[in-house]
Structures are given as C-alpha cells and as structure tokens.
Amino acid sequence: MKNPYLSFFYSLLLPGAGQLYLGERAKGWTLLCMDAGVAVSLIFSHTWIAWFLMGGIYLAIVGPAAIDAFQTASGRPRTFSGDSIPYVILMLLMVGPFALPLLWQSAKFSITAKVLWTVAVILIALLAIVTVTFSASFLDQFMKQAGAV
C-alpha cells in the first residue's frame, strides 16, 4: 500500500508523478505530457496574459491529478475520471497535441473519433503556429514603420 499523502504531494508538485509513484504508468505519462505542453507554452510565451491562462490550465491539470492520486492510494472510489468526454475535449482544446495521450487512453471515444480529434487538434495547432508567426512578422514590420515616422 502506497502513502496517499505522498502520492497527493507528488501529483501536486508535478501532475503525473503521483500516478507514476502508484504504478499507473499510462496515466502518469499522459499527465506528464500535458505538463510538458504547459511548460512549452510558458517558455515561448512572454506576456502576463499567457502566463495567467497557462496558470489556469495548469490548475485544471494539477487539481484532478492530485485528488486522483490520493483517492487511488487510499483505496477510495475515484470521484474524478480523466476519461470523461468533456474533460478530454477540454484538455485537447487547452493543451493541444500534448493531451493526445489522454484521448488515446480513453475508452469513451471510438477509433474514428480518436483519429478525427487527433487530426483536428494537429491542424488547429499548425494553424495557431502559422497565425502567431504571421502576426509577429506583421507587428514587427508595423513597429519598424511606426518608429521610422
């Protein structure tokens, strides 16, 4: 039997670590992938708005992960399932491709739905990258022209 408080602390510190401590490898690595998505976003985001939004997303990951780790180690029935359709879709929309392991681990989506969601999430991520790149280039040129006037 694993210590529920230790598993809670591990998942609170780094979502997925508590699940790995409990031997739930697939769930642990899925949560760590989502953590990586938040971390990558924080590394490349340099605005306080992005940090605020990523903080909210991180809370949406850390809270359920810590509760799940505690309940699993305690032998209590789980009140949260990362398998719920609304949660998986929310994580896909918020974390993007880093939440794909959560989708593919879920038994509530058909293979067709998994493939369609995977393609959609990847296309949305690519569109976001192109949009941000174009916007940054446009704003850079605009700022140079404004400075020259």
Secondary structure, DSSP 8 states (H G I E B T S, - for coil): ---HHHHHHHHHHSTTHHHHHTT-HHHHHHHHHHHHHHHHHHHH--SHHHHHHHHHHHHHHHHHHHHHHHHHHHT---S--TT-HHHHHHHHHHHGGGGHHHHHH-SSS-HHHHHHHHHHHHHHHHHHHHHHHHHHHHHHHHHHHHHH-
